[in-house]
Amino acid sequence: MGYFDGASAAPLHPVARQALVAALDEGWADPGRLYREGRRARMLLDAARETAAEAVGCRPDELVFTASGTRAAHTGIAGALAGRRRAGRHLIVSAVEHSSVLHAADVHERDGGTVTRAGVDRTGTVDPSAYAAALRPDTALACLQSANHEVGTVQPVAAVAEACRAAGVPLLVDAAQSLAWGPVEGGWSLLTGSAHKWGGPPGVGLLVVRKGVRFAAQGPTDERESGRAAGFEDIPAIVAAAASLRAVRAEAAQEAVRLRELTERIRTRVSRAVPDTEVVGDPDRRLPGIVTFSCLYVDGETLLHALDAEGFSVSSGSSCTSSTLTPSHVLRAMGVLSEGNVRVSLPPGTAEADVERFLSVLPGVVARVREKLGAPAPVTVPARSGALVVDARGKRCPIPVIELAKVIGEVPVGGEVRVLADDEAARLDIPAWCEMRGQEYVGEEAADHGSAYVVRRVA
């Protein structure tokens, strides 16, 4: 069996399991009390804080534990914005941030604030100059993930932090995906993380606020966690989270080399073995265990179910796997193919044999799904004059692209095809198909019940 979704949640590390069991017996009391059980619980909590702070690269009194990584992000953003309200209400985020950050930005905007969403290139990388250009006198906070959760691209945090420092603006870094591999470099001001990403138990996040950063916790608070995370601390889970972070860090250098070789193997062989596949994300500046690719003419949900039947657990950014039927905001921002998207994120300890078996079954799985969906066969269709209109309204990803691929050979070179579609994914996938197939995407036009996507045949 192959669990290949470590970016969503890593399996519980053995050290975390041992620490959790031990702390259940020793850390159940209220750490705010002065009797022996309370003092024992306080010692465990303080030791966990020191361990986590050492791994992050901050002072223990700058770090608090929260109920989740999402809660850490929401608390950090709201508190930093409130603390710098006199400076202004402008927030900068990247277009590929985790949904927890983007949701917080949406709330800020609804409450009267302004938000700049910095774009990325086709590898998912932000340009530090875009952040520098977005900084304004009323900018209160900037946010940037250390590495992308869907495609693994590592962001230029240090360069963005320097631009923010020069402007006197704090930078909040979502380090959930990268903390297992090492501390975040650069002069960031706030940082968040989530234990279940590095093999700790779920339900533990961390928030770091550097000394000197203006911060005003929002909502009801109490005396716990410096007034930044109300409620009784889950000490056994916190102890396990800190212990697992220290354990994975000790293994990180060696494991990173091994996982990087395995993901490079996937990147190389998928492109050769599966036709019409696009591997996305930065080929070099990426996390060791994540590789993402998209397959033309494939329904993402069907592909995931088929891989699950073969014993492989992967995730997808395809719109077909979402109840909203909209493609991943990350893939959309990158301008890459979303249909048939597969994210393979190898947790530490993944066996080489499992990766080899995945590579052996993947081509056949994709071929069967394509056949089921009626994907075009690689044959030449005699050209004929006149424009073509493909009515794919009412049909979901990947059918509009499949229908386009079936008729493009009937169009003379220089001729156009109008694809009528009302599926949101078509807006991303048709231009991506043109780029992959060497055709010209002319643009989008208004149409009854959807849009018309115009494609010109180049060859």
N, C-alpha and C positions, 0 to 999 in steps of 0.2 A: 504494500500500500504506500502511496505517496501523498503526504500532506504538504502541499505547495502553496499555502496561503499564510505564511509567516508574517507578512506585512499587516494582515488584519489582526492576528493574535498568534503569538508564538506559544508552543507547548510549554507547560510549566517546567521550569528548570529543576533538576533533582535537588540542587541546593536550596531553591525556594521551597520545595516541598518539605525538606528537613527543617528549615527555619520556621516554616508555618506551623508545623506540628509542635515544635518545641515552644514557640511563642504562645500557642493556644493555652498551654499550661502555666506560663509565666507572665503573660502580658494581658490578662483579661481585666485587670482592675483599672480604676480611674487614675490616669497619670497626674491629675491635679490634686490628688489627696496626699496627706503627709504620713499616713500609716505605711507599714512595710510593704504591703501589696501594691499600694499606689507608687511608692518610691521605686519598687522593682519595675513596674510598668514604665515609669518615667525614664529610668535608665535605659530600657530597651528602646524607647522612642528616641531619646537623645543619641544613642549609638547609631540607630538607623539613619538619623538625620545627618550625622557626621559622615557616615559611609556614602550616602547619596551625594552630599556636598563635595566630597573628595572626587567622586566620579564626574560630577558636572563641572567642577572647577570654580566653586564659589565658597563663600563663608557659610557655616551651618545656620547662622541667624538670618541669612538671606533666603533660605529655602523652607517652604511649607508643603505639607502633604494635603492633597485634595481627594475628593471622592472619585475622580476620573481625570484623564487627560483633557477631555472636553470641558469639564468644570474648570480645570486649570486655565485653559485658553479663555473661556468666558470671563472668569474672575480677573485674569491678568489684563485683558483688553479693557474691560469696563473700569477697573481700578486705575489703570494708567490714563485713560481718557478723562476720567473724573479728576484725577490729580493734576492734570495739565489743562483744565478747562479754561483757565485764564489765558493760556497761549492761543487757544482756538479749538475748533471742533472738526478739524480735517484729519482723516485717517488714510493711510496708504497700505494696501495689501497687494499681493500678486494675484493674478487670475487663476493660479493653480494651487492656492492654499487649500488645506483641509477644510471640509465643509463646516467644521466647528468655528473656524476663524471667519469664513465667509458669512455664516449665519449671524455671528456677532456684528460683522460689518453691516449687514442688512438691517439689523435692529438699530444700530447707531444712525443709519441713514433715515430710517422711519422716524426716529426721534429728533430729526432736524439737523443732524450732522452731515458732513460731506465725505465722500469716499472716492479715492482714485484707485483704480484697479490696473496695476502695471501688467502689460502683456509679456509674453514669452516667445521664443523662437520655436522652430519645429522640434528641437530636442527637449523643450520644456524648461529652458534656462532663462532667467531674467537677466536683463542688461542693467548693471549697476548704474549706468548713466540715466536710465529711465527713472530709477528711484531718485537720483540726484535732481533730475528735472522736475519731478513731481513734488519735491519739498517746497513748502510755502511758509510764509511767516506765521500762518495760523495752523500749521501742522502740529498735532498733538502727539501722534504715535505712528510708527511704521511697523508692519509685520512681514516676516519672511520665514518660510519653512527652511530648515537646514537641508532637507532632501525630500524629493517628492514621493508620496506614498503610492502612486500608481505606476510610475515609470522609472523610479529610482534615481532620477537626475539630482545630482548634488548642486546646491545653489551657492553663488559667490557671496556668502554671508559676510566675510571679513570686509570686502570692498563696499558692500551696502552699509555695513555698520560704520565704516569710516566716513561715508558721505553723510550719514545721519548724525554722527558725532560732530562733524564740522558745522552742521546746521543747528546743533543743540536739541535734536529730536531723539527720544529713546527708540530703540529697536527691540521688538519682541520676536523671539525666535521659537517656532514650533519645532522642537527637536525630537519628537516622538519616534521617528523612523531611524534616527542616526545615533542616539545615545548609546546603544549597545556596542557601537563600533569605536567610540571615542568622544572626547569633549568637543564642543563647538568652538571653533577658533573665532577670533575677532572681538571687537569691543561692544558686544550686545549688552542690552540693559535689562531685559526680562527674558525668561526662558520657560518653556513648558515641556512636559514629558508624560508618558503613560506606561505603567509597569507591564501591562500585558503585551506590549510590543517587544520587550526584551526577556520574556520568560518568567516574569513575575505574575502574581495573581491579578485578576481583573478587579477593578474598583479602587485602584490606587493611582493617583496622578501626582505630579509635583509642579510647583510654581516657584520660580526664583525671581526675586526683585532685588536688583543691586542696590547697595547703599547709595543714597543721593538721588535716586529716582523718585519723583513725586508720585505718590500712589494713595488713592482714597478708596478703600474697600466699599463696595456697594451692597445694598440690601441689609437685612438683619445680621448682626455679627455678635460674637461672644469673645471670651478671653482666649479661646483655643487657637493654635496656629497663628499667633500674632494678629488675631482678629481678621484673618484673611480666608479662613475655611472653618465655618461654624460647624459644631457638632462633635460628638464623641469620636476620637480617632480610632480607626480599626488597626490597633497596634500589631496583632499577629500578621495581617496582610502587609502592613508597612514594613515590618521586619523582614518578611519574605521578599518583598520588592527590592529592598536595599541589598539583601544578601545575594539575590540573583543578579542584580546589576554589577556588583563587584565580581561575581563569578564569570559572567559573560565577558566582562572587560579583560579578565585574566586570560581568556581563551581567544580574544578577538583577533589578535594579529595573525595567528596561525589559521584560524577558521576563515578569516577574510580571504586569504590566499586561495584556500581550497574552494570556497563558494564562488569566488570570482572566476576560477577556471571552469567550474560547472556551468555558470550562467553564460560564459563566453562560448562554451560548447553548444548551449542551446541557441544562442544568437546566430552562430555560424551555420549550424546544421538545419535549423528550421527554415532559414532562407533558401537553402539548397533543396530540401526534401519536400517542402510544401509550396507549390506554385502560387503566385499572386498573394504573397504574404509580405507585410511591412513590419519590420522590427523598429520599435519607437524608443525614444529616450536617448540621452547622450551616451555614445559608445564607450567613452572613457571616464568622464566624471559622473560616476554612478555608484550606488550602494552595491556591496558585494553580492547580495543574494537576490536581486530583483531583475527580471527581464520580462519585457512586455512586447507582444506582437499582435497584429490584427490580420485576419484572413478575409479576403474578398469572398463574396457570395456565400457567407455563412451566418446563420442565426446564432448569436452569442449564447442565448439560453440553451438552445438545443446542443450546441457544442459543449457547454459546461456539463450538461446532464450526461452526454455521451462519454466525456472524460471521467466523470464521477463513476459511471458504470464500469470503467476500466480500472478504477481504484485510485484516481488522481483528483485531489481537491485543489482547484484553482479558482481565481476570481476573474471578474470581467468588468470593463467600463462600457460595454455595449449597451445601447438603449434598449435592446431586446431583453435585457435582464433586469430592467428597472420598471417599477410600477408606473412611473411618470412617462415612460417611453421617450425620454430625452437622453442623448448621449452624455457621457462623462464630461464634466466641465473642464477637466484637465485635458482630455483629448481634443475637445472643442477649441480650447485656447491655443493648443499646439497646432491645430489645423491638420491633424493626421486622421487616418482612417479609424473609425470607431466600430464598424461592424465586425463581428467575429473576433472581438478583442479578448485576449487571454493574458492575465498577469500571473506569472510564475514567481513566487517569492519563497525562496528556500530558507527554512529555519536552520539555525546551527545544528549540525549533526546529520543533515540530510545525506543519505547514502548515495554513492556514485551509481550503484546498480539501479536505484529508483529513477535517477535521471536518464540513464540509458534506456530503461524500459519505457519511460515517457516518450523519448525520442523515437522509439521503434513503433509505438502505437499511434502517435499523433498523425502522421500522414494518412493512414487508413481511416481514422476517425473523421478528419476533415473531408476526405473524399466522399465518405458515406453521407455526411451532412449535406455537402454540396449536391450530391446526386438526389437526395431527398427533396431539396429545395428547387431542383431544376436549374442548376447553374449552367451557364453556356459551355458547350464542348469546344475545344480548341480547333475549330474548323473555319475555313474561309467561305464567306457568303458572297456571291456575285453582287457587285455594286449596282445601284440603280439611281437614276436622277430623281430630284425632288426632295423636299424636306420631310422628315418623319416626326410624328408626335407619339410619344409613349405615355399613355394614361395609366399611371400607377397610383392614382388616388384611392385611398381606402386600404392600401397595402403597406405593411410594415417592413422595417429593416429585416433582411437585406434585399427584399424583392425589387424596389425601384432600381437599384444598381444592377441587379441581375437582368432586369428587363432592358436596361440601357445597353449592357454588354452584349445581349443577344442581337440587337439591331444595328450596332455601330458599323458592322461590316457591310450593311446595305447602303450606307451613305457614301457618296463620292467624296474623295479628298477635297476639303474646303467646304463641304456641306455641313448642315447643322441638324441636331436632334433636340427636340424640346421634350423634357421629361416633366410631366405633371405629377406632383406628389404633395401629400399633406402630412407625411411623416416627418417629424422634426429632425430625425437623424439624416435625412436626405440632404439637408443644407450643409452638412459636414462631409458626408460620405461621397457625394457626387464629385465635388472638387478634388477630394483625396483620390478617388478612382482615376480622374483625369491625370493627375500627377503621376500615378503609378503606371498608367497605360500609355503615357505620352500623347494624350489628347488635350485639346484646348478648352478650358472652362471659360465660357463667355460671360456668364453671370446669371443672376436670378431676376425673374420678372413676376409681376403680380398675375394671378390667375384665379378663376372662380374655384372656391373650395381648395385653397392651397397655393402653391407657387409653381412657376415654370422654370426649370433649370436648363439653360441652353448650353449645349456642348458642340464644339466644332471638331470634325474629324481632321486630324493632321496627317495621319499615315495609315 
